[in-house]
Amino acid sequence: MIRVKRVYEKRAKEDGFRLLVDRLWPRGLTKERAAVDLWMKEIAPSDALRKWFGHEPEKWPEFEKRYRKELAEKKDLFKEIRKLESEHKIVTLLYGRNDEKQNQAVVLADVLKRKR
């Protein structure tokens, strides 16, 4: 099972394996407080895409399209996430952004669910 959660929220038992999918470490968060099991920054949007988007809501549809294209090139990382899911049953994709609907973890979770 794949879940999505903001990294600033407190760790919960139902989180299972906590996977940070941001390119940058979340501001003001210690490793202990983040309680991240693995930081997979390679699966996050590229620096160029992240900077282009700039968290401008009107760019979201194009960001999502471009990020899905980037994800299509990262099959090895998908295999790694699938392995984690089979080992831990639950993998929670963590993101730092203060928007629960427009963030890369939501897109990644959707791609993972569609590839089953």
C-alpha positions as CSV (number, residue, x, y, z in Angstrom):
1,M,0.0,0.0,0.0
2,I,1.2,3.4,-0.9
3,R,0.3,6.5,1.2
4,V,1.2,10.1,1.0
5,K,2.0,12.4,4.0
6,R,3.6,15.7,4.7
7,V,7.0,15.1,6.3
8,Y,6.4,17.7,9.0
9,E,3.5,15.6,10.4
10,K,4.4,13.3,13.3
11,R,5.3,9.7,12.6
12,A,2.5,7.3,13.1
13,K,2.5,3.5,13.3
14,E,0.3,3.2,10.2
15,D,3.0,5.0,8.1
16,G,5.0,1.9,7.7
17,F,8.2,2.6,5.8
18,R,8.7,6.4,5.5
19,L,10.2,7.4,2.1
20,L,11.2,11.1,1.5
21,V,10.7,12.0,-2.1
22,D,11.9,15.6,-2.1
23,R,15.0,16.8,-3.9
24,L,15.9,19.1,-1.0
25,W,15.9,18.3,2.7
26,P,12.9,19.9,4.5
27,R,13.7,23.2,6.1
28,G,14.1,23.3,9.9
29,L,13.6,19.5,10.3
30,T,16.2,17.4,12.0
31,K,16.7,13.8,10.9
32,E,15.3,12.5,14.2
33,R,12.1,14.6,13.9
34,A,11.6,13.7,10.3
35,A,11.8,10.0,11.1
36,V,12.7,9.2,7.5
37,D,13.7,5.6,6.7
38,L,15.1,6.5,3.3
39,W,15.6,9.7,1.3
40,M,15.2,8.9,-2.4
41,K,15.9,12.4,-3.8
42,E,16.6,10.9,-7.3
43,I,12.9,10.2,-7.8
44,A,12.0,13.8,-7.0
45,P,11.4,16.3,-9.9
46,S,14.6,17.5,-11.5
47,D,16.1,20.8,-10.2
48,A,15.2,22.4,-13.6
49,L,11.5,21.3,-13.3
50,R,11.3,22.2,-9.6
51,K,12.7,25.7,-10.3
52,W,10.5,26.2,-13.4
53,F,7.3,25.3,-11.4
54,G,8.2,27.6,-8.5
55,H,5.0,26.5,-6.7
56,E,2.8,28.5,-9.0
57,P,-0.6,26.9,-9.0
58,E,-1.4,27.8,-12.6
59,K,1.6,25.8,-13.7
60,W,0.5,22.6,-11.9
61,P,-1.1,20.8,-14.9
62,E,2.1,21.3,-17.0
63,F,4.3,20.4,-14.0
64,E,2.4,17.2,-13.5
65,K,2.8,16.3,-17.2
66,R,6.5,17.0,-17.2
67,Y,7.1,15.2,-13.9
68,R,5.3,12.1,-15.2
69,K,7.6,12.2,-18.3
70,E,10.6,12.3,-16.0
71,L,9.3,9.4,-13.9
72,A,9.0,7.3,-17.0
73,E,12.8,7.3,-17.2
74,K,13.2,6.1,-13.6
75,K,12.1,2.4,-13.8
76,D,14.9,1.2,-11.5
77,L,13.6,3.5,-8.7
78,F,10.1,2.1,-9.2
79,K,11.5,-1.4,-8.7
80,E,13.1,-0.3,-5.5
81,I,9.9,1.2,-4.2
82,R,8.0,-2.0,-5.1
83,K,10.5,-4.0,-3.2
84,L,10.1,-1.8,-0.2
85,E,6.3,-2.1,-0.4
86,S,6.6,-5.9,-0.6
87,E,8.9,-6.0,2.4
88,H,7.1,-3.4,4.6
89,K,3.5,-3.7,3.2
90,I,3.0,0.1,3.7
91,V,5.2,2.8,2.2
92,T,4.4,6.4,3.0
93,L,5.7,8.9,0.4
94,L,6.8,12.0,2.3
95,Y,6.9,15.6,0.9
96,G,7.7,18.9,2.4
97,R,5.4,21.3,0.5
98,N,2.5,22.9,2.3
99,D,0.0,21.7,-0.3
100,E,-1.6,18.3,0.1
101,K,-2.9,18.2,-3.5
102,Q,-0.2,19.8,-5.6
103,N,3.0,18.0,-4.8
104,Q,5.3,15.4,-6.4
105,A,4.3,12.7,-3.9
106,V,0.7,12.8,-5.1
107,V,1.9,12.4,-8.7
108,L,4.3,9.6,-7.8
109,A,1.7,7.7,-5.8
110,D,-0.7,7.9,-8.7
111,V,1.9,6.6,-11.1
112,L,2.7,3.7,-8.7
113,K,-0.9,2.8,-8.3
114,R,-1.6,2.9,-12.1
115,K,1.4,0.6,-12.8
116,R,0.0,-2.3,-10.7
